[in-house]
Amino acid sequence: MGMVEGALGEAVGQLYVERFFGGEAKTKALAVVEAVRAALEQRLQEVFRKKLYIYIYIYIYIYIYTHICICIYIYIYIYIYIHIYVYV
């Protein structure tokens, strides 16, 4: 059986492909592959865009948070300075 398969396998496979996968089947298969590739490319662009928005949001949040902390620090420093040196 293995000898027959080895000798005829390729020829039978070629006949099967010619019969059931004619000229337009390759065109359809390539169209499906291209559609999947385009959908994947679009999805990856959406993911990268969302990821970029998240990074921008985190950057802005950290920027604002650090400035608020600095303002609070300055306010506390001035408050302590006034109460130590002005009211004493």
N, CA, C and O of each residue as an XYZ file, in Angstrom:
352
protein
N       0.824     -1.198      0.000
C       0.000      0.000      0.000
C       0.867      1.260      0.000
O       0.581      2.220     -0.716
N       1.936      1.247      0.817
C       2.821      2.403      0.865
C       3.537      2.628     -0.445
O       3.793      3.768     -0.830
N       3.861      1.552     -1.129
C       4.543      1.662     -2.413
C       3.614      2.259     -3.473
O       4.023      3.089     -4.285
N       2.354      1.816     -3.445
C       1.370      2.357     -4.395
C       1.133      3.834     -4.107
O       1.074      4.651     -5.025
N       0.998      4.174     -2.812
C       0.789      5.578     -2.421
C       1.977      6.430     -2.825
O       1.819      7.551     -3.310
N       3.157      5.891     -2.620
C       4.353      6.639     -2.996
C       4.444      6.859     -4.490
O       4.881      7.923     -4.927
N       4.046      5.889     -5.276
C       4.160      5.991     -6.732
C       3.034      6.805     -7.333
O       3.251      7.579     -8.266
N       1.838      6.638     -6.807
C       0.669      7.301     -7.412
C       0.178      8.525     -6.628
O      -0.667      9.271     -7.123
N       0.693      8.740     -5.422
C       0.178      9.816     -4.568
C       0.219     11.186     -5.212
O      -0.767     11.923     -5.188
N       1.353     11.523     -5.785
C       1.508     12.840     -6.408
C       0.608     12.982     -7.635
O      -0.021     14.023     -7.824
N       0.543     11.942     -8.470
C      -0.281     11.996     -9.681
C      -1.761     12.095     -9.323
O      -2.494     12.883     -9.921
N      -2.205     11.297     -8.349
C      -3.617     11.354     -7.921
C      -3.930     12.714     -7.314
O      -5.001     13.275     -7.548
N      -2.990     13.242     -6.535
C      -3.180     14.569     -5.942
C      -3.324     15.649     -7.000
O      -4.171     16.533     -6.876
N      -2.505     15.585     -8.036
C      -2.595     16.569     -9.117
C      -3.923     16.462     -9.854
O      -4.529     17.484    -10.177
N      -4.381     15.255    -10.124
C      -5.683     15.075    -10.776
C      -6.818     15.611     -9.908
O      -7.748     16.243    -10.410
N      -6.737     15.355     -8.604
C      -7.770     15.833     -7.671
C      -7.821     17.356     -7.666
O      -8.898     17.950     -7.707
N      -6.660     17.976     -7.616
C      -6.593     19.448     -7.599
C      -7.128     20.014     -8.901
O      -7.886     20.983     -8.875
N      -6.763     19.447    -10.024
C      -7.253     19.925    -11.317
C      -8.768     19.804    -11.426
O      -9.430     20.670    -11.998
N      -9.314     18.719    -10.871
C     -10.754     18.489    -11.002
C     -11.575     19.382    -10.077
O     -12.564     19.977    -10.505
N     -11.168     19.478     -8.805
C     -11.993     20.179     -7.821
C     -11.548     21.610     -7.536
O     -12.306     22.388     -6.957
N     -10.352     21.957     -7.929
C      -9.858     23.313     -7.712
C      -9.408     23.874     -9.044
O      -8.215     23.928     -9.343
N     -10.382     24.292     -9.843
C     -10.087     24.824    -11.167
C      -9.423     26.189    -11.091
O      -8.942     26.592    -10.031
N      -9.394     26.896    -12.203
C      -8.728     28.187    -12.301
C      -9.313     29.248    -11.392
O      -8.577     30.065    -10.839
N     -10.618     29.248    -11.231
C     -11.235     30.292    -10.410
C     -11.112     30.004     -8.915
O     -11.270     30.924     -8.113
N     -10.838     28.771     -8.512
C     -10.679     28.452     -7.089
C      -9.450     29.154     -6.521
O      -9.469     29.620     -5.382
N      -8.386     29.229     -7.310
C      -7.181     29.916     -6.846
C      -7.467     31.398     -6.682
O      -7.012     32.015     -5.718
N      -8.211     31.971     -7.605
C      -8.577     33.376     -7.509
C      -9.415     33.628     -6.269
O      -9.197     34.613     -5.563
N     -10.371     32.751     -5.996
C     -11.208     32.894     -4.797
C     -10.366     32.749     -3.532
O     -10.526     33.516     -2.583
N      -9.471     31.765     -3.523
C      -8.619     31.551     -2.350
C      -7.723     32.761     -2.100
O      -7.542     33.176     -0.955
N      -7.162     33.325     -3.168
C      -6.328     34.517     -3.019
C      -7.147     35.710     -2.533
O      -6.654     36.533     -1.762
N      -8.399     35.802     -2.986
C      -9.276     36.883     -2.521
C      -9.577     36.735     -1.031
O      -9.601     37.724     -0.297
N      -9.806     35.503     -0.588
C     -10.062     35.260      0.835
C      -8.826     35.601      1.664
O      -8.931     36.239      2.712
N      -7.663     35.175      1.193
C      -6.417     35.477      1.905
C      -6.195     36.984      1.980
O      -5.794     37.500      3.024
N      -6.448     37.680      0.904
C      -6.280     39.144      0.885
C      -7.277     39.817      1.828
O      -6.924     40.777      2.514
N      -8.520     39.326      1.872
C      -9.519     39.890      2.785
C      -9.118     39.680      4.243
O      -9.270     40.580      5.069
N      -8.612     38.502      4.552
C      -8.153     38.227      5.922
C      -6.965     39.113      6.270
O      -6.895     39.656      7.372
N      -6.026     39.263      5.327
C      -4.868     40.118      5.562
C      -5.271     41.569      5.797
O      -4.742     42.224      6.695
N      -6.211     42.076      4.989
C      -6.672     43.452      5.134
C      -7.402     43.645      6.471
O      -7.221     44.664      7.138
N      -8.221     42.668      6.855
C      -8.928     42.762      8.137
C      -7.945     42.750      9.301
O      -8.111     43.500     10.263
N      -6.929     41.909      9.220
C      -5.924     41.855     10.268
C      -5.144     43.160     10.347
O      -4.861     43.656     11.438
N      -4.800     43.709      9.200
C      -4.084     44.985      9.178
C      -4.924     46.094      9.803
O      -4.410     46.896     10.583
N      -6.206     46.145      9.468
C      -7.098     47.153     10.037
C      -7.218     46.981     11.551
O      -7.187     47.962     12.294
N      -7.353     45.753     12.000
C      -7.480     45.496     13.442
C      -6.213     45.893     14.184
O      -6.287     46.472     15.268
N      -5.050     45.589     13.612
C      -3.791     45.975     14.252
C      -3.651     47.487     14.331
O      -3.150     48.012     15.325
N      -4.090     48.189     13.293
C      -4.045     49.652     13.329
C      -4.953     50.193     14.425
O      -4.585     51.148     15.110
N      -6.136     49.602     14.606
C      -7.040     50.026     15.672
C      -6.418     49.785     17.041
O      -6.509     50.632     17.931
N      -5.785     48.625     17.204
C      -5.157     48.308     18.494
C      -4.030     49.293     18.787
O      -3.934     49.806     19.902
N      -3.177     49.563     17.801
C      -2.079     50.494     18.017
C      -2.609     51.892     18.301
O      -2.053     52.600     19.141
N      -3.669     52.299     17.619
C      -4.252     53.614     17.843
C      -4.787     53.711     19.269
O      -4.556     54.711     19.947
N      -5.498     52.684     19.730
C      -6.031     52.687     21.088
C      -4.903     52.682     22.104
O      -4.977     53.358     23.130
N      -3.859     51.917     21.813
C      -2.725     51.863     22.724
C      -2.057     53.238     22.809
O      -1.644     53.662     23.888
N      -1.952     53.927     21.681
C      -1.370     55.256     21.671
C      -2.214     56.206     22.499
O      -1.670     57.012     23.255
N      -3.553     56.128     22.372
C      -4.431     56.980     23.172
C      -4.248     56.712     24.657
O      -4.271     57.643     25.463
N      -4.068     55.453     25.026
C      -3.869     55.117     26.438
C      -2.560     55.712     26.936
O      -2.516     56.252     28.041
N      -1.491     55.627     26.144
C      -0.217     56.209     26.548
C      -0.319     57.726     26.688
O       0.236     58.301     27.625
N      -1.012     58.362     25.778
C      -1.188     59.816     25.868
C      -1.982     60.168     27.115
O      -1.635     61.116     27.819
N      -3.042     59.419     27.401
C      -3.856     59.683     28.592
C      -3.014     59.527     29.857
O      -3.099     60.358     30.761
N      -2.208     58.474     29.930
C      -1.361     58.253     31.110
C      -0.347     59.380     31.250
O      -0.103     59.858     32.358
N       0.240     59.806     30.149
C       1.211     60.899     30.198
C       0.566     62.173     30.719
O       1.127     62.847     31.583
N      -0.606     62.502     30.199
C      -1.297     63.723     30.649
C      -1.676     63.611     32.117
O      -1.546     64.579     32.866
N      -2.140     62.448     32.530
C      -2.509     62.250     33.930
C      -1.307     62.446     34.845
O      -1.407     63.132     35.862
N      -0.174     61.852     34.492
C       1.030     61.997     35.313
C       1.502     63.444     35.312
O       1.919     63.964     36.347
N       1.437     64.090     34.166
C       1.852     65.488     34.062
C       1.014     66.365     34.974
O       1.554     67.171     35.731
N      -0.301     66.215     34.907
C      -1.196     67.031     35.746
C      -1.005     66.688     37.224
O      -0.954     67.583     38.068
N      -0.899     65.406     37.534
C      -0.742     64.980     38.924
C       0.530     65.554     39.536
O       0.511     66.026     40.673
N       1.637     65.519     38.792
C       2.884     66.054     39.346
C       2.793     67.559     39.537
O       3.346     68.084     40.503
N       2.119     68.261     38.655
C       1.984     69.703     38.819
C       1.075     70.049     39.994
O       1.311     71.033     40.694
N       0.057     69.258     40.206
C      -0.801     69.487     41.370
C      -0.010     69.245     42.649
O      -0.123     70.009     43.607
N       0.789     68.183     42.666
C       1.615     67.905     43.848
C       2.601     69.037     44.102
O       2.810     69.431     45.249
N       3.203     69.559     43.052
C       4.141     70.674     43.205
C       3.415     71.898     43.745
O       3.939     72.587     44.620
N       2.222     72.180     43.241
C       1.452     73.330     43.730
C       1.085     73.155     45.200
O       1.160     74.107     45.977
N       0.695     71.962     45.576
C       0.363     71.697     46.981
C       1.612     71.863     47.843
O       1.535     72.443     48.926
N       2.734     71.378     47.397
C       3.985     71.523     48.138
C       4.319     73.001     48.326
O       4.684     73.420     49.424
N       4.196     73.783     47.268
C       4.488     75.218     47.364
C       3.505     75.892     48.322
O       3.896     76.742     49.123
N       2.239     75.514     48.238
C       1.233     76.097     49.133
C       1.574     75.778     50.588
O       1.517     76.666     51.439
N       1.923     74.547     50.882
C       2.274     74.153     52.256
C       3.536     74.883     52.708
O       3.616     75.336     53.850
N       4.510     74.998     51.827
C       5.736     75.708     52.172
C       5.442     77.167     52.519
O       5.939     77.683     53.520
N       4.645     77.821     51.701
C       4.292     79.225     51.965
C       3.492     79.331     53.256
O       3.738     80.238     54.050
N       2.548     78.436     53.486
C       1.728     78.452     54.694
C       2.610     78.311     55.934
O       2.437     79.052     56.903
N       3.543     77.379     55.912
C       4.434     77.183     57.058
C       5.348     78.395     57.225
O       5.573     78.849     58.347
N       5.869     78.915     56.136
C       6.743     80.082     56.196
C       6.031     81.264     56.833
O       6.588     81.949     57.691
N       4.787     81.499     56.405
C       4.030     82.627     56.943
C       3.768     82.404     58.434
O       3.917     83.339     59.221
N       3.392     81.223     58.833
C       3.086     80.990     60.235
C       4.325     80.969     61.128
O       4.224     81.226     62.328
N       5.467     80.674     60.570
C       6.685     80.670     61.394
C       7.293     82.065     61.483
O       7.665     82.515     62.566
N       7.395     82.754     60.339
C       8.138     84.005     60.311
C       7.260     85.252     60.414
O       7.743     86.295     60.855
N       6.018     85.177     60.032
C       5.177     86.369     60.055
C       4.432     86.476     61.377
O       4.377     87.556     61.964
N       3.864     85.389     61.852
C       3.050     85.436     63.053
C       3.857     85.264     64.337
O       3.300     85.370     65.429
N       5.128     85.006     64.226
C       5.937     84.789     65.432
C       6.550     86.090     65.883
O       7.268     86.120     66.883
